Amino acid sequence: MVGSPAIQQGFGSSYAHLTLALLLVPSLVAMVLEPVLFLLADRHARRPFVIGGLVAMAAGSFAAALAPNVAVLAVAEAAGGIAAGCAVTLAQASLVDAAPTRREQVMARWVLFGLAGDLVAPLLFAALAWAALGWRATFAVAGGAVLLCALAVARHPFPPPANIAAEEDEPGLLAALRCAAGNRRLLLWLAGRALCDLLDEILVVFAALHLRDLGLGAGARSAVLIGFVVGGAIGVAAALRLVERIAPLRILFASAVACAGLYLAWVAVDIAWLSIVLFTLVGMTAAPLYPLATAQAYAVLPGRSGAVNAAAVLFDPVVMVLPWLLGLVADAYGTTAALLLLAAQPIGLAIISIASRSGSPRRCR
């Protein structure tokens, strides 16, 4: 969270307590409650879940802005985090369900809009910081922005699911979760989707440290990281066009193989201009992996995107602990060793794309 230093100073809390409030508590609560919400969304209209989630997310931001202590802030962040997971994930799932023959295109557009948000949000927070409004105002502005989004969503028709089972065919919540969690093909693709967290924020953090250790200045480091984001946008846009003519699994495999080679080459170089070029190409080949892998996961259980996302929570503990483990590796063996481990994403997805076998989708009964 951008304002975490100011929050820590304002409350006089320790770093451990702040991390607990802003990261650990919201993540743990979400792991328990989100699967239930996702499964319920498979048997009820998605509109209340998405709009209600956005409103609750805004309320969580407003509560955080008014929090008198770290404990209240933790509760507000936990509530807002669950609401965000419900609203954002189910909005994505609903769009995919509404276009079952164009899942890859839907996911590619989703990622493109996400990249735009990644660029706009820091600019907004930088403007608030420049105006010296403080972290409470930042939470309040974020809540207002989300509330406007909720109003905008409420004004437009909601896409209906393309595949709705008869009520008597609906399994119970626990049975639906067991079906999804016991589907090996689904777990394979969800593991691939979880791998996509590696060449994302985790990579940006360790790349910045690695470039600093190589002696690159702040300007060169910024250029390398900007190239990664710009390359990602280009790569997703290209994938959006390619899936119209080429099988998604072929694009996924080619992107993963190219990404692995380019990434290992980038780790090996220490020349600024070459690092910028290679890291841009890494971004181009890495960015399409998430939307393509996610689309394959949704395709395993068509019309059951809630169950798909509920099963995905099984991988959350691994995703949560990965940055800490990579930090231990970096402390013991240096940032280069930690960066080499991140190559597991493209290599793993290349293997998954080969291991995946086509077959008729399996419904939960």
C-alpha positions as CSV (number, residue, x, y, z in Angstrom):
1,M,0.0,0.0,0.0
2,V,1.5,3.3,-1.1
3,G,0.8,5.1,2.2
4,S,2.2,2.4,4.5
5,P,5.2,4.4,5.8
6,A,2.8,7.3,6.8
7,I,0.4,4.8,8.4
8,Q,3.2,3.2,10.4
9,Q,4.3,6.6,11.6
10,G,0.8,7.8,12.3
11,F,-0.1,4.9,14.5
12,G,3.3,4.4,15.9
13,S,3.0,0.7,15.1
14,S,5.8,-1.8,14.5
15,Y,6.6,-3.1,11.0
16,A,5.4,-6.5,12.1
17,H,2.0,-5.2,13.2
18,L,1.6,-3.1,10.1
19,T,2.4,-6.1,7.8
20,L,-0.1,-8.1,9.8
21,A,-2.8,-5.5,9.4
22,L,-2.3,-4.7,5.7
23,L,-1.2,-8.0,4.3
24,L,-1.6,-11.1,6.4
25,V,-5.0,-10.7,8.1
26,P,-6.8,-9.7,4.8
27,S,-5.2,-12.6,2.9
28,L,-6.1,-15.2,5.6
29,V,-9.7,-14.0,5.9
30,A,-10.1,-14.0,2.1
31,M,-8.8,-17.6,1.9
32,V,-11.7,-18.7,4.2
33,L,-14.6,-16.7,2.9
34,E,-13.9,-16.1,-0.8
35,P,-14.5,-19.8,-1.9
36,V,-17.9,-19.8,-0.3
37,L,-18.9,-16.6,-2.2
38,F,-17.5,-17.9,-5.5
39,L,-19.5,-21.1,-5.2
40,L,-22.7,-19.3,-4.3
41,A,-22.2,-17.1,-7.3
42,D,-22.5,-20.2,-9.6
43,R,-26.1,-20.7,-8.5
44,H,-27.3,-17.1,-8.2
45,A,-27.3,-14.0,-10.4
46,R,-23.8,-12.4,-10.4
47,R,-25.1,-8.8,-10.5
48,P,-25.7,-8.5,-6.7
49,F,-22.3,-10.1,-6.0
50,V,-20.4,-7.7,-8.2
51,I,-22.2,-4.5,-7.4
52,G,-22.5,-5.4,-3.7
53,G,-18.8,-6.2,-3.7
54,L,-17.8,-2.9,-5.2
55,V,-20.0,-1.0,-2.6
56,A,-18.5,-3.0,0.2
57,M,-15.0,-2.4,-1.2
58,A,-15.7,1.4,-1.1
59,A,-17.1,1.1,2.4
60,G,-13.9,-0.7,3.5
61,S,-11.8,2.1,2.1
62,F,-13.9,4.7,3.9
63,A,-13.6,2.8,7.1
64,A,-9.8,2.6,6.7
65,A,-9.7,6.3,6.2
66,L,-11.4,6.8,9.5
67,A,-9.6,4.0,11.4
68,P,-8.5,5.1,14.9
69,N,-6.0,2.3,15.3
70,V,-4.2,-0.6,13.5
71,A,-6.8,-3.2,14.6
72,V,-9.7,-1.3,13.0
73,L,-7.5,-0.7,9.9
74,A,-6.9,-4.5,9.7
75,V,-10.7,-5.2,9.9
76,A,-11.4,-2.6,7.2
77,E,-8.7,-3.9,4.9
78,A,-9.9,-7.5,5.4
79,A,-13.5,-6.6,4.6
80,G,-12.4,-4.5,1.6
81,G,-10.1,-7.2,0.4
82,I,-12.8,-9.9,0.4
83,A,-15.2,-7.4,-1.3
84,A,-12.6,-6.7,-3.9
85,G,-11.9,-10.4,-4.6
86,C,-15.7,-11.0,-4.9
87,A,-16.4,-8.1,-7.2
88,V,-13.3,-8.2,-9.4
89,T,-13.0,-12.0,-9.7
90,L,-16.7,-12.5,-10.3
91,A,-16.8,-9.7,-12.9
92,Q,-14.0,-11.4,-14.8
93,A,-15.7,-14.8,-14.4
94,S,-19.0,-13.4,-15.6
95,L,-17.5,-11.9,-18.8
96,V,-15.8,-15.2,-19.5
97,D,-19.0,-17.2,-19.0
98,A,-20.9,-14.9,-21.3
99,A,-18.5,-15.6,-24.1
100,P,-17.5,-19.3,-23.8
101,T,-16.0,-19.5,-27.3
102,R,-13.8,-16.4,-26.8
103,R,-12.4,-16.9,-23.4
104,E,-8.8,-16.0,-24.5
105,Q,-10.0,-12.8,-26.1
106,V,-11.9,-11.8,-23.0
107,M,-9.0,-12.5,-20.7
108,A,-6.6,-10.6,-23.0
109,R,-8.8,-7.5,-22.9
110,W,-9.1,-7.9,-19.1
111,V,-5.3,-7.9,-18.7
112,L,-5.0,-4.8,-21.0
113,F,-7.4,-2.8,-18.9
114,G,-5.5,-4.0,-15.8
115,L,-2.3,-2.7,-17.2
116,A,-3.9,0.6,-17.9
117,G,-5.0,0.7,-14.2
118,D,-1.5,-0.2,-13.1
119,L,-0.3,3.0,-14.9
120,V,-3.1,5.3,-13.8
121,A,-3.3,4.3,-10.1
122,P,0.3,5.3,-9.3
123,L,-0.2,8.7,-11.0
124,L,-3.3,9.3,-8.9
125,F,-1.5,8.4,-5.7
126,A,1.4,10.5,-6.7
127,A,-0.9,13.5,-7.3
128,L,-2.4,13.0,-3.8
129,A,1.0,12.8,-2.3
130,W,2.1,15.9,-4.1
131,A,-1.0,17.7,-2.7
132,A,0.1,16.5,0.8
133,L,-3.4,15.1,1.5
134,G,-2.1,12.1,3.5
135,W,-2.9,8.4,3.6
136,R,-6.4,8.9,5.0
137,A,-7.4,11.1,2.0
138,T,-5.9,8.5,-0.3
139,F,-8.2,5.8,1.2
140,A,-11.2,8.2,0.9
141,V,-10.5,9.0,-2.7
142,A,-10.0,5.3,-3.6
143,G,-13.3,4.6,-1.9
144,G,-15.0,7.3,-3.9
145,A,-13.6,6.0,-7.2
146,V,-14.8,2.5,-6.5
147,L,-18.2,3.8,-5.5
148,L,-18.4,5.5,-8.9
149,C,-17.5,2.2,-10.6
150,A,-20.3,0.5,-8.7
151,L,-22.8,3.1,-9.9
152,A,-21.5,2.8,-13.5
153,V,-21.9,-1.0,-13.4
154,A,-25.4,-0.7,-12.0
155,R,-26.5,1.4,-14.9
156,H,-25.6,-1.2,-17.5
157,P,-27.1,-4.6,-18.3
158,F,-25.1,-7.4,-16.7
159,P,-23.9,-10.2,-19.1
160,P,-26.0,-13.4,-18.5
161,P,-24.1,-16.7,-18.0
162,A,-24.0,-18.7,-21.3
163,N,-24.4,-22.0,-19.5
164,I,-26.8,-22.3,-16.6
165,A,-27.6,-25.7,-15.0
166,A,-31.1,-26.6,-13.9
167,E,-31.6,-26.0,-10.2
168,E,-32.1,-29.7,-9.5
169,D,-28.7,-30.4,-11.1
170,E,-26.9,-28.1,-8.8
171,P,-24.5,-29.9,-6.4
172,G,-24.1,-28.7,-2.9
173,L,-21.4,-26.2,-2.1
174,L,-19.1,-28.8,-0.6
175,A,-19.7,-31.2,-3.4
176,A,-19.0,-28.5,-6.0
177,L,-15.8,-27.6,-4.2
178,R,-14.7,-31.3,-4.1
179,C,-15.5,-31.7,-7.8
180,A,-13.4,-28.7,-8.7
181,A,-10.5,-29.5,-6.3
182,G,-10.5,-33.1,-7.5
183,N,-10.2,-32.2,-11.2
184,R,-6.6,-32.9,-12.1
185,R,-6.7,-30.9,-15.4
186,L,-8.2,-27.9,-13.6
187,L,-5.5,-28.1,-10.9
188,L,-2.9,-28.3,-13.6
189,W,-4.0,-25.0,-15.2
190,L,-4.6,-23.3,-11.8
191,A,-1.1,-24.2,-10.9
192,G,0.0,-22.5,-14.1
193,R,-2.1,-19.5,-13.3
194,A,-0.4,-19.3,-9.9
195,L,3.0,-19.5,-11.5
196,C,2.1,-16.2,-13.3
197,D,2.6,-14.4,-10.1
198,L,6.3,-14.9,-10.4
199,L,7.0,-12.7,-13.4
200,D,4.8,-9.9,-12.1
201,E,5.2,-7.8,-8.9
202,I,7.7,-10.3,-7.5
203,L,9.9,-9.9,-10.5
204,V,9.7,-6.1,-10.4
205,V,10.9,-6.1,-6.8
206,F,13.8,-8.4,-7.3
207,A,14.7,-6.9,-10.7
208,A,15.0,-3.5,-9.1
209,L,17.3,-4.9,-6.4
210,H,19.3,-6.9,-9.0
211,L,19.8,-3.8,-11.2
212,R,20.9,-1.8,-8.2
213,D,23.4,-4.5,-7.3
214,L,24.8,-4.3,-10.9
215,G,25.5,-0.6,-10.4
216,L,22.8,0.8,-12.7
217,G,21.5,4.2,-11.8
218,A,18.0,5.2,-10.9
219,G,17.2,6.4,-14.4
220,A,18.4,3.2,-16.0
221,R,16.5,1.0,-13.5
222,S,13.4,3.0,-14.2
223,A,13.8,2.6,-18.0
224,V,14.2,-1.2,-17.6
225,L,11.1,-1.5,-15.5
226,I,9.0,0.8,-17.8
227,G,10.1,-1.3,-20.7
228,F,8.7,-4.4,-19.0
229,V,5.3,-2.8,-18.6
230,V,5.2,-1.4,-22.1
231,G,6.3,-4.7,-23.5
232,G,3.6,-6.5,-21.5
233,A,0.9,-4.3,-23.1
234,I,2.3,-4.9,-26.6
235,G,2.5,-8.7,-25.9
236,V,-1.1,-8.9,-24.7
237,A,-2.4,-6.8,-27.6
238,A,-0.5,-9.1,-30.0
239,A,-1.9,-12.2,-28.3
240,L,-5.4,-10.8,-28.7
241,R,-5.0,-10.7,-32.4
242,L,-3.1,-14.0,-32.7
243,V,-5.8,-16.1,-31.0
244,E,-8.1,-15.3,-33.8
245,R,-5.9,-17.4,-36.2
246,I,-3.7,-19.7,-34.0
247,A,-4.7,-22.2,-31.4
248,P,-4.3,-20.7,-27.9
249,L,-2.2,-23.6,-26.6
250,R,0.3,-23.1,-29.4
251,I,0.6,-19.4,-28.6
252,L,1.0,-20.2,-24.9
253,F,3.8,-22.7,-25.6
254,A,5.6,-20.4,-28.0
255,S,5.4,-17.5,-25.6
256,A,6.6,-19.6,-22.6
257,V,9.6,-20.9,-24.5
258,A,10.5,-17.5,-25.9
259,C,10.0,-15.9,-22.4
260,A,12.3,-18.5,-20.7
261,G,15.1,-17.9,-23.2
262,L,14.8,-14.1,-23.1
263,Y,14.5,-14.0,-19.4
264,L,17.6,-16.1,-18.8
265,A,19.5,-13.9,-21.2
266,W,18.4,-10.8,-19.4
267,V,19.6,-12.2,-16.0
268,A,23.0,-12.7,-17.6
269,V,23.6,-9.2,-19.0
270,D,24.9,-6.1,-17.2
271,I,24.7,-3.6,-20.0
272,A,22.0,-0.9,-19.5
273,W,20.7,-0.6,-23.0
274,L,20.7,-4.4,-23.6
275,S,18.9,-4.9,-20.3
276,I,16.2,-2.5,-21.4
277,V,15.7,-4.3,-24.7
278,L,15.7,-7.8,-23.2
279,F,13.4,-6.9,-20.3
280,T,11.0,-5.3,-22.7
281,L,10.9,-8.5,-24.7
282,V,10.5,-10.5,-21.5
283,G,7.4,-8.4,-20.7
284,M,6.1,-9.0,-24.2
285,T,6.3,-12.8,-23.9
286,A,5.4,-13.1,-20.2
287,A,2.2,-11.0,-20.2
288,P,0.2,-13.3,-22.5
289,L,0.8,-16.3,-20.2
290,Y,-1.7,-15.3,-17.5
291,P,-4.7,-14.6,-19.7
292,L,-4.1,-17.8,-21.8
293,A,-3.6,-20.0,-18.8
294,T,-6.6,-18.6,-17.0
295,A,-8.8,-19.1,-20.0
296,Q,-7.7,-22.7,-20.1
297,A,-8.7,-23.1,-16.4
298,Y,-12.1,-21.6,-17.1
299,A,-12.6,-24.0,-20.1
300,V,-12.2,-27.1,-17.9
301,L,-15.5,-26.4,-16.1
302,P,-17.6,-24.3,-18.5
303,G,-20.4,-22.3,-16.7
304,R,-18.8,-23.1,-13.3
305,S,-16.3,-20.2,-13.1
306,G,-17.2,-19.7,-9.4
307,A,-16.0,-23.2,-8.7
308,V,-12.9,-22.6,-10.7
309,N,-12.0,-19.6,-8.6
310,A,-12.9,-21.4,-5.4
311,A,-10.4,-24.1,-6.3
312,A,-7.8,-21.5,-7.1
313,V,-7.7,-20.5,-3.4
314,L,-5.9,-23.8,-2.8
315,F,-2.8,-22.2,-4.3
316,D,-3.0,-19.0,-2.3
317,P,-0.8,-20.2,0.6
318,V,2.0,-21.0,-1.8
319,V,1.7,-17.6,-3.5
320,M,1.7,-15.9,-0.1
321,V,4.9,-17.6,1.1
322,L,6.8,-17.4,-2.2
323,P,8.2,-13.8,-1.8
324,W,9.5,-14.7,1.7
325,L,11.2,-17.8,0.4
326,L,12.7,-15.9,-2.5
327,G,13.9,-13.3,0.0
328,L,15.7,-16.0,2.0
329,V,17.4,-17.2,-1.2
330,A,18.4,-13.7,-2.1
331,D,19.9,-13.2,1.4
332,A,21.8,-16.4,1.2
333,Y,22.9,-16.6,-2.5
334,G,22.2,-13.1,-4.0
335,T,19.5,-11.6,-6.2
336,T,20.7,-13.5,-9.2
337,A,19.9,-16.8,-7.6
338,A,16.4,-15.6,-6.7
339,L,15.8,-14.3,-10.2
340,L,16.8,-17.6,-11.7
341,L,14.1,-19.4,-9.7
342,L,11.5,-17.1,-11.3
343,A,12.2,-18.8,-14.6
344,A,9.9,-21.5,-13.2
345,Q,7.0,-19.6,-14.6
346,P,7.7,-19.8,-18.3
347,I,9.3,-23.3,-18.0
348,G,6.4,-24.6,-16.0
349,L,3.8,-23.2,-18.3
350,A,5.6,-24.7,-21.3
351,I,5.5,-28.1,-19.6
352,I,1.8,-27.6,-18.6
353,S,0.8,-26.7,-22.2
354,I,2.4,-30.0,-23.4
355,A,1.0,-32.1,-20.5
356,S,-2.6,-30.8,-21.0
357,R,-4.8,-33.1,-22.9
358,S,-7.9,-32.2,-24.8
359,G,-11.1,-33.7,-23.7
360,S,-14.8,-33.0,-23.1
361,P,-15.4,-30.6,-20.2
362,R,-16.5,-32.3,-17.0
363,R,-19.5,-31.0,-15.1
364,C,-19.9,-31.1,-11.3
365,R,-22.8,-33.3,-10.3
